[in-house]
């Protein structure tokens, strides 16, 4: 049986994203919400090494990566950082968003459409 490693950001590990639709294989999803490409590459390498250390043949390992935006990067934040509360707040007016908030138009809310009503 193949061992498939999937890595990426929230498009790879959020709800029922694409790796959860791979069937009849051993799937190791190391995708993480908010991950930058540095983290994505390190997580994929770590998982490959972990599976190899268990004696799995390299020919049985497949790696699928969904890279994030080239401008995304991770920030190490600790409770001692003065910006830590901004990083974890979930507030739309976070430090990195305040300069674009006034530029974005007001968009209509997205309506949840039941599956049986979708076209």
C-alpha positions in Angstrom: 0.0 0.0 0.0 1.2 3.5 -0.8 2.0 6.1 1.8 0.9 9.5 0.6 2.1 12.7 2.4 0.1 15.8 1.8 1.4 19.2 2.8 0.1 22.8 2.5 -1.9 25.5 4.2 -5.6 25.6 5.1 -6.5 24.5 1.6 -4.8 21.2 2.5 -6.1 20.9 6.1 -9.4 22.5 6.7 -12.6 20.7 7.1 -12.9 18.1 4.3 -10.2 19.5 2.0 -8.7 17.4 -0.8 -6.4 15.1 1.1 -9.5 13.6 3.0 -10.8 12.4 -0.4 -7.8 10.1 -1.1 -9.0 6.6 -0.5 -7.4 3.2 0.0 -4.0 4.6 0.8 -2.1 5.6 4.0 -2.4 9.4 4.0 -0.4 11.6 6.3 -1.7 15.2 6.1 0.8 17.7 7.6 -1.1 20.7 6.2 -1.7 23.5 8.7 -3.9 26.6 8.7 -1.9 29.7 8.0 1.3 27.8 7.1 3.9 29.5 4.9 6.0 27.7 2.4 9.0 27.4 4.8 6.8 25.5 7.3 5.2 23.5 4.5 8.5 22.2 3.2 9.9 21.4 6.7 6.7 19.5 7.6 6.8 17.5 4.4 10.5 16.6 4.9 9.9 15.7 8.5 7.1 13.4 7.6 9.1 11.7 4.8 12.0 11.1 7.3 9.6 9.7 9.9 8.0 7.2 7.5 11.4 6.2 6.1 12.7 5.6 9.7 9.9 3.0 10.1 11.4 1.0 7.2 8.9 1.9 4.5 10.4 1.6 1.0 11.1 4.9 -0.6 9.3 3.7 -3.8 6.1 3.4 -1.7 6.1 7.1 -0.6 4.4 9.8 -2.6 4.5 13.5 -1.7 1.8 16.0 -2.8 2.4 19.6 -1.9 0.0 22.5 -2.4 2.2 25.5 -2.0 0.9 28.6 -0.4 1.3 32.1 -1.8 4.9 33.2 -2.4 4.5 36.2 -0.1 3.2 34.1 2.9 5.6 33.4 5.7 5.3 32.2 9.2 6.0 34.3 12.3 7.3 32.8 15.5 5.3 34.4 18.3 5.6 34.0 22.0 3.6 35.5 24.8 6.5 37.8 25.4 6.2 39.4 22.0 4.4 42.8 22.0 2.5 41.8 18.9 1.4 38.3 20.1 -2.1 39.4 20.9 -2.5 40.8 17.4 -1.2 37.5 15.8 -3.8 35.3 17.6 -6.7 37.7 18.1 -8.7 36.8 15.0 -9.7 40.5 14.9 -10.2 41.8 11.4 -8.4 45.0 12.4 -5.1 43.2 13.1 -1.9 45.1 12.6 -1.3 43.7 9.1 -4.8 44.3 7.9 -5.6 47.8 9.0 -4.1 49.4 5.9 -6.1 47.3 3.5 -9.4 47.3 5.4 -10.4 50.7 4.0 -9.6 49.7 0.4 -11.8 46.6 0.3 -15.4 47.1 -0.9 -18.2 46.0 1.3 -19.1 42.6 0.0 -22.4 40.8 0.5 -22.5 38.0 3.0 -22.0 34.5 1.7 -25.2 32.4 2.0 -24.9 28.8 3.0 -26.8 26.8 0.4 -27.9 23.3 1.3 -26.3 20.6 -0.9 -29.7 19.6 -2.3 -30.3 23.2 -3.5 -27.0 23.6 -5.3 -26.9 23.6 -9.0 
